[in-house]
C-alpha cells in the first residue's frame, strides 16, 4: 500500500478553506450588567459554537436561527492587516458588514448566547504574522479590543491559518496579551486535523502551552479528505477508521492533540454542515485515475445536498468510519457526484457520544447557514443543528 505524503501547510490551508473553515472567499471594557451568563450545559459542560459568516447572511436570517441549540456564536469575519489594523467588512461591505455583525451580537445576547469575533481565516496568514510581531502586537491588541468593545463581543476566535511552527510563539504572545488586557475575554483557536501518518507535524507540544491561555482549541475536523498523492477516496469527517492511505479521522486527531498535552476539556471537535462530492469513485477507500473532488464547502451545502443529490437508495453507512455517504453509479446532481461524503443526525450522535466519552470541551459547526431550510415550517428548519443539540447538550 502506498505511504501517503503528509499534507503540507499549504495543502492543509486549501483543504480547510476559509475560517474554521471554509469560505468564498481599545481599552478593555468592563462587562456590562447585560452581558449574558454562560449557557454552557451544566451537565455535559459542552460548548456548541456555530459560525455565522457575512457572505451567507441571506441563508440564515437572525430571526430564524435556532438559538436554543447554541452556547456560542462565532461571527465572521474581521481580518488583520500587517500594520495591526483590522478590516471589518465581514465579507459584505464597509457599512453593511458592521451593521450585520452588530445585529448578530445583539441577537445572540438576547438569546443568552455568547458571541465571539471570528478574526482571520484562510488567506490571512501574512496579516497575522505582521500584526502579531513584537513591533505591532500592542497596536493589534488595542484594535482588537476596541472592536470587541464597540460591537459587544464576548471573545475572539483567533483563526490564524495555517499555524506554522514559526508562528507558535507570536500566536501565544498575542493570546497572552489579549488575556492580560481583558482577563474575561473568551479566546478560541481553530487548529488543523492531523495526518495520522505524521501526527506530530500538526499536534505540536506548543498547543499544550497555548491551551494554558485560551479557552478552547477546536479541531477543524471536516474537509479531511482530498485527491492527494497516496490517498484513496475518504470521508470529509470520519470519526474512526483511518489508515495509511486514508490518514484522517476525528479520533486520530483528538488522540494526537491529547498526546501533545492539550487537556481534553480544552479541546473541541468540528462538524461540517457541508459535504464532499467525488467523481470517479463510488465510495471510500477507492482509487482511480480520474478521481476528483467536484464540489465541497459552499457548493455542497447540506441543504443543496438534500434537495438535489440525496436519494434513499444511494445512502450508505460506513460502520468503521461511523459516517454516512451517498454512492451511485448514475451520477447525482448537477455536479455529477458518484460518491458524496456528508454528516447526518446519526453521525452527529456518534460524535456527541465520542466527545462525552473523551471528556472533550464541545464542538464547532462550519457553517450554520449551510444546513438551514428556510422554506420549511418552524421547528423543521435546522435538522442538523437539532441533532447537534441532542448529541452535545442532552
C-alpha positions in Angstrom: 0.0 0.0 0.0 1.5 3.4 -0.9 2.6 5.5 2.0 0.7 8.9 1.8 2.7 12.0 1.8 1.9 14.4 4.6 -0.4 17.3 4.0 1.8 20.3 3.7 0.9 23.5 5.5 -0.2 25.0 2.2 -2.3 21.9 1.3 -4.0 22.0 4.7 -4.9 25.6 4.3 -6.5 24.8 1.0 -8.4 21.8 2.3 -9.7 23.6 5.3 -10.6 26.7 3.3 -11.9 29.8 5.0 -12.1 30.2 8.7 -12.7 27.4 10.8 -13.3 26.9 7.9 -14.5 27.2 4.5 -15.5 30.1 2.6 -15.6 32.0 -0.6 -14.0 33.9 -0.1 -9.4 50.0 22.6 -9.2 50.0 26.1 -10.5 46.9 27.7 -14.1 47.2 28.8 -15.8 46.1 32.0 -18.6 43.6 31.3 -21.9 45.3 31.5 -24.8 44.1 33.5 -26.4 42.9 30.3 -23.6 40.5 29.5 -25.3 37.1 29.2 -24.4 34.3 31.6 -22.6 31.4 30.1 -25.1 29.0 28.5 -22.7 26.0 28.6 -24.6 22.9 29.6 -24.2 22.4 33.3 -24.2 18.6 32.9 -22.1 18.0 29.8 -20.1 21.2 30.0 -20.0 21.2 26.2 -19.8 24.3 24.1 -21.7 24.3 20.8 -20.2 27.1 18.8 -21.6 27.7 15.4 -20.1 30.0 12.7 -22.3 32.6 11.0 -20.5 34.4 8.2 -21.3 37.6 6.4 -21.4 36.2 2.9 -24.0 33.7 3.9 -26.3 36.2 5.7 -29.1 35.6 3.2 -29.0 31.8 4.0 -29.8 32.3 7.7 -31.6 35.5 8.9 -31.0 36.0 12.7 -34.7 35.7 13.3 -34.6 32.1 12.0 -31.5 31.0 13.9 -32.1 28.1 16.3 -30.5 29.9 19.2 -31.5 27.3 21.8 -29.1 24.8 20.2 -26.1 27.1 20.7 -24.0 28.2 23.6 -21.6 30.4 21.5 -21.8 32.1 18.1 -18.7 33.0 16.1 -19.4 36.0 13.8 -17.2 36.1 10.8 -15.2 37.7 9.8 -12.8 40.6 10.5 -9.3 40.3 9.1 -5.9 41.5 10.2 -3.6 43.8 8.3 0.2 43.6 8.8 0.3 47.0 10.4 -2.1 45.9 13.2 -5.2 47.4 11.8 -8.4 45.5 11.0 -10.7 45.1 8.1 -14.3 45.0 9.2 -16.4 44.5 6.0 -17.4 41.0 7.2 -17.2 39.9 3.6 -20.2 42.2 2.9 -19.1 45.9 2.7 -17.8 48.7 4.9 -21.3 49.7 6.0 -23.5 46.6 5.8 -20.9 44.3 7.3 -20.5 46.1 10.6 -24.3 46.6 10.8 -24.9 42.8 10.2 -22.2 41.8 12.7 -23.5 44.1 15.5 -27.0 42.7 14.8 -25.8 39.2 15.2 -24.1 40.0 18.5 -27.3 41.7 19.8 -29.4 38.8 18.8 -27.0 36.3 20.4 -27.2 38.2 23.7 -30.9 38.5 23.5 -31.0 34.7 23.4 -28.4 34.2 26.2 -25.7 33.1 23.7 -22.1 34.3 23.9 -20.8 36.0 20.7 -17.2 35.7 19.5 -15.5 37.7 16.8 -14.0 35.4 14.1 -10.7 37.0 13.3 -8.8 35.9 10.2 -9.4 32.8 8.1 -7.6 31.1 5.3 -5.5 33.6 3.2 -4.9 35.9 6.2 -1.6 34.4 7.3 0.6 37.3 6.3 -1.6 39.8 8.1 -1.4 37.8 11.3 2.4 37.4 11.1 2.9 41.2 10.7 0.2 42.3 13.2 1.4 39.9 15.9 5.0 40.7 15.5 6.7 42.3 18.5 6.7 45.8 17.0 3.0 45.7 16.1 1.4 43.5 18.7 0.2 46.1 21.2 -1.4 48.1 18.4 -3.0 45.0 17.1 -4.3 44.0 20.6 -5.7 47.5 21.2 -7.5 47.5 17.8 -9.0 44.0 18.6 -10.2 45.1 22.0 -11.7 48.3 20.6 -13.7 46.3 18.1 -14.7 43.9 20.8 -16.0 46.7 23.0 -17.7 48.6 20.1 -19.6 45.5 18.9 -20.2 43.9 22.3 -18.3 40.7 21.6 -17.6 38.3 24.5 -14.5 36.9 22.9 -12.3 36.3 19.9 -11.8 33.3 17.7 -8.1 33.6 16.6 -8.4 32.0 13.2 -4.7 32.1 12.3 -4.4 29.8 9.3 -2.1 28.0 8.8 -0.1 28.0 12.1 3.4 27.1 11.1 5.9 26.2 13.8 7.4 29.6 13.4 4.0 31.1 14.3 3.7 29.3 17.7 5.5 31.9 19.7 3.7 35.0 18.3 0.3 33.3 18.5 0.9 32.5 22.1 2.2 36.1 22.8 -0.9 37.5 21.1 -3.2 35.4 23.2 -1.4 36.2 26.4 -1.5 40.0 25.6 -5.2 39.8 24.9 -5.9 38.0 28.2 -3.7 40.3 30.2 -5.6 43.3 28.9 -9.0 41.8 29.3 -8.9 38.6 31.5 -12.6 37.8 31.0 -12.2 37.7 27.2 -13.1 34.3 25.8 -10.3 33.1 23.4 -10.6 30.2 21.0 -8.3 28.9 18.3 -9.2 26.6 15.5 -6.5 24.0 14.7 -5.9 21.6 11.8 -6.7 18.0 11.8 -3.7 15.7 11.6 -2.4 13.3 9.0 -2.3 10.2 11.1 0.9 9.1 9.4 2.6 12.3 10.6 0.6 13.5 13.7 3.5 15.5 15.2 3.6 17.8 12.2 0.3 19.4 13.4 -0.2 18.4 17.0 2.8 20.0 18.5 3.6 20.5 22.2 3.3 24.2 21.7 -0.5 23.7 21.6 -0.4 22.4 25.2 1.3 25.6 26.1 -1.3 27.7 24.2 -4.1 25.8 25.9 -3.0 27.3 29.2 -4.1 30.7 28.0 -7.0 30.1 25.6 -10.4 28.7 26.5 -10.7 26.2 23.6 -8.7 24.7 20.8 -11.1 23.4 18.2 -10.1 20.8 15.6 -11.4 21.7 12.2 -12.3 18.0 11.6 -14.2 18.5 8.4 -13.0 18.5 4.8 -10.5 15.9 5.9 -10.1 14.3 2.5 -8.8 15.1 -0.9 -7.1 13.9 -4.0 -3.5 13.8 -2.7 -0.6 11.6 -3.7 -1.0 8.2 -1.9 -4.6 8.9 -0.7 -7.6 6.9 -1.5 -11.1 8.4 -1.5 -12.2 9.2 2.0 -14.8 10.9 4.2 -15.0 14.6 5.0 -15.3 13.9 8.7 -14.7 10.3 9.6 -15.0 9.6 13.3 -12.8 6.5 13.2 -11.3 4.1 10.6 -8.2 6.0 9.4 -5.5 4.0 7.6 -2.2 4.6 5.8 -4.0 5.6 2.6 -6.9 7.4 4.3 -5.0 9.1 7.1 -7.6 11.3 8.8 -10.3 10.9 11.4 -11.7 12.8 14.4 -10.3 10.1 16.7 -6.7 10.2 15.4 -6.7 14.0 15.5 -8.1 14.1 19.1 -5.6 11.5 20.3 -2.7 13.4 18.7 -3.6 16.6 20.5 -4.2 14.8 23.8 -0.8 13.1 23.4 0.7 16.6 22.7 -0.6 17.7 26.2 -3.8 19.6 25.3 -6.3 18.9 28.1 -9.4 17.1 26.9 -11.7 19.8 28.4 -10.0 22.5 26.3 -10.3 20.5 23.1 -13.3 20.6 20.7 -14.1 18.7 17.6 -15.6 20.0 14.4 -18.8 19.2 12.4 -19.2 20.4 8.8 -22.6 21.3 7.6 -21.5 20.6 4.0 -20.3 17.6 2.0 -17.6 16.5 -0.4 -18.6 15.4 -3.9 -16.3 12.9 -5.6 -16.3 11.9 -9.2 -14.6 8.7 -10.5 -15.2 6.5 -7.4 -18.2 5.0 -5.8 -17.3 5.3 -2.1 -14.4 5.4 0.4 -11.1 3.5 0.1 -11.1 3.6 -3.7 -8.7 5.0 -6.2 -9.0 5.8 -9.9 -7.0 7.9 -12.4 -10.0 10.2 -13.0 -10.9 10.6 -9.3 -11.5 14.2 -8.3 -13.5 16.4 -5.9 -16.0 18.4 -7.9 -17.7 20.3 -5.1 -17.3 21.0 -1.3 -17.8 23.8 1.2 -20.3 26.3 -0.1 -21.2 24.4 -3.2 -22.1 21.2 -1.5 -24.1 22.6 1.5 -26.3 20.2 3.4 -29.4 21.9 2.1 -28.2 21.6 -1.5 -27.2 18.0 -0.9 -30.6 17.0 0.4 -32.5 18.8 -2.2 -30.5 17.9 -5.3 -28.4 14.8 -4.6 -29.9 12.6 -1.8 -31.9 9.5 -2.6 -32.7 6.8 0.0 -31.3 4.2 -2.3 -27.9 6.0 -2.6 -27.5 6.4 1.2 -24.9 4.1 2.8 -23.4 3.8 6.3 -19.7 3.2 6.9 -19.7 1.2 10.1 -15.9 1.6 10.6 -15.8 5.4 10.0 -19.2 6.0 11.6 -20.4 8.3 8.9 -22.9 8.2 6.0 -22.3 8.6 2.3 -24.0 8.5 -1.0 -22.9 6.1 -3.7 -24.4 5.9 -7.1 -23.1 4.6 -10.4 -25.5 7.0 -12.0 -24.0 10.5 -11.3 -26.0 12.5 -8.7 -27.0 16.2 -9.0 -25.6 19.0 -11.1 -22.1 18.2 -10.0 -22.3 14.6 -11.3 -21.2 13.1 -8.0 -20.8 9.3 -7.7 -19.6 9.4 -4.0 -20.8 12.1 -1.6 -19.4 12.3 2.0 -21.5 14.3 4.5 -22.9 14.4 8.0 -26.3 13.5 9.3 -28.1 13.0 12.6 -26.7 9.5 13.0 -23.0 10.6 12.6 -23.5 13.6 14.7 -24.9 11.4 17.5 -21.8 9.3 17.3 -19.6 12.4 17.6 -21.5 13.6 20.6 -21.2 10.2 22.3 -17.5 10.2 21.5 -17.0 13.7 22.8 -18.6 12.8 26.1 -16.6 9.6 26.5 -13.4 11.6 25.9 -14.4 14.5 28.1 -14.0 17.0 25.3 -15.0 20.6 25.5 -17.6 20.6 22.8 -17.9 21.2 19.1 -17.7 23.8 16.4 -20.0 24.0 13.4 -18.9 25.3 9.9 -21.3 26.9 8.9 -24.8 27.3 10.4 -26.3 28.7 7.2 -25.4 25.7 5.1 -27.9 23.4 6.9 -30.8 25.9 7.3 -34.0 25.1 5.4 -35.7 28.5 5.3 -38.7 27.2 3.3 -39.7 24.6 5.9 -42.1 25.1 8.8 -40.6 26.4 12.1 -39.2 23.5 14.0 -38.1 21.7 10.9 -35.6 24.1 9.5 -32.4 23.0 11.2 -32.3 19.2 11.4 -28.5 19.0 11.8 -28.4 21.7 14.4 -31.2 19.9 16.3 -29.1 16.8 16.1 -26.0 18.7 17.5 -28.1 19.9 20.5 -29.3 16.4 21.2 -25.8 14.9 20.9 -23.8 17.5 22.8 -26.3 19.1 25.2 -28.6 16.2 26.2 
